[in-house]
Every structure is written in structure tokens, then in C-alpha cells.
Amino acid sequence: MTKTSCSDNGTYPDFCLKASSQENIFNCFRRHPVYTQVVETVPRKGGKDYLKLALKFNPKITKHLDKFATSERIGSPKTYKYRTSFLGKNYTFSPTTLRYVLVLSQLVHFFGDLNNFNIVEIGVGYGGLCKVIADLFPSAKYTLVDLPEALSLSQKFLTHFDVKNVQYLDATHIPTQISYDLCISNYAFSELSRDIQDLYFQNILKNSKCGYMLCNFKTHTWQNEQYKETELLELLKGSVVYKDKQWLANIDLQYNISLITWNQ
């Protein structure tokens, strides 16, 4: 099988398929060693930094934290107690969910109300970001693009929360004539092989009015021909790159993560 991503070693897709079909694995998939190497990767301190930054961009998000925290009912992730202030209420979260909360907070900052948006996400994990967005914007339409095995797991996860308006799209069968209001990628695009990046660029990125992509060009590039940051910025009209602590948590700065947004 041809490798398509830096995390594509065969083990991860196989595990996703097992987790989606076997209840004993699904019940604790978010703390399994295979999964914590790819998706549930954020340490406790990282979660604290993500929450702090999310509240800076959107303080009103505090009133939705209980709703977001319901994500932790599925998959038995490793969770910790977090507060919004020194004397504030304790919330129980997986640090990875708090990364999704930050993404949501920044999406609102950049693009406003996402209700009725047609959103596409490249690389979906277990659907955690989709679920958090749906918590706040239930009328948004969502297309998830990934390997079939990951889509199977995300569909099982999202079904538990009755998330509606979701289309699951096999990464190898992307239609060319669909336009999107917003394209999202949390690291996935920058980790793909060049041929897959080209396919996604032509059929998704170019057809998306707005975009929000966290990219790890420096740490997860494994082919010389993969997109470089400068090349992608030149190709995306209206794109801006953010690389400082005003926009990124310390853990992302440590790994040279870039945030790229555009509004064509």
C-alpha cells in the first residue's frame, strides 16, 4: 500500500476500523496507545494553554463548556480538571478537546456565525472538532474527508451525539464541482503526500471561500516534493499566516506550527 501521510503506517487505520466495529475497543479507544500517538496527543499543560487562549478570543464560550465537555463521555479519554479562573468552576476535559475549543473560538473570531455554513474538514480524527462546532452551530453543514476507516470511527462517535447534517467523504473519491464556505485542517494537510495534497488543493482548498489550517511543515514533512509554506501562501488568494503567541499556544509554538487563514 502506498503511504499517503506521515502517520499512515497501517496500524492507525486498522485500529480505527476495529474501534468502530468492536464495542470493547470503542469504549476506550481514545486512551489506546495507537490512538494517543496520532490524535489524543495533547498533554495536560497544553489543554490549559488552549483553554486560556480560547477564552481570550471569545470569553462568551465559557457558557458552552459544559456542552463541549460531553465529548468526554465517549471513548474514555484521559481527562483533567480545568478552571476558567482561579476561583472558577472545575471542568473535566481531555486536553485534545480543549484544542478543538480553541479552534472553534478562533473560527468565530475570523468568520463569525457558522450556522448555515457549508464546512469541509480534511483529516477528521474521531470527529471531535465537528462535534464541538455542532454544539455551538447546529445548523452548519459538515463534510468530513478522510480514510474510510477513520470516517467509520467518526461516524460512530458523532452518532452518539446525534450530530446532523454530516457527509462522510472517502478521501479517494472527492467530487470536483462542490464549493464550500469554510475549509478546516488541523495539521492533516501538511502531513499528506504531494499527490494527495494536489488533489485536495484542486478539489477542496480552491473551492473554499474561507479557510483555517494549522500546519506543521517543519516537523511533519517527509517528502521533498510536499507543499512548502511559501508555496501554499502564494497559491491561496487572501491568505495570512500567524506564528506567534497571540494566536498559537506554547505547545504549538514549540513544534513550529503555523496557522494559515484565507478569505477569498
Secondary structure, 3 states (H helix, E strand, C coil): CCCCECCCCCHHHHHHHHHHHCHHHHCCHHHCHHHHCCCCCCCHHHHHHHHHHHHHHCHHHHHHHHHHHHHHHCCCCCCEEEECCCCCCEEEECHHHHHHHHHHHHHHHHHCCCCCCEEEEECCCCCHHHHHHHHHCCCCEEEEEECHHHHHHHHHHHHHCCCCCEEEEECCCCCCCCCEEEEEEECCHHHECHHHHHHHHHHHHCCEEEEEEEECHHHHCCCCCCCCHHHHHHHCCCEEEECCCCCCCHHHHHCCCEEEEEEC
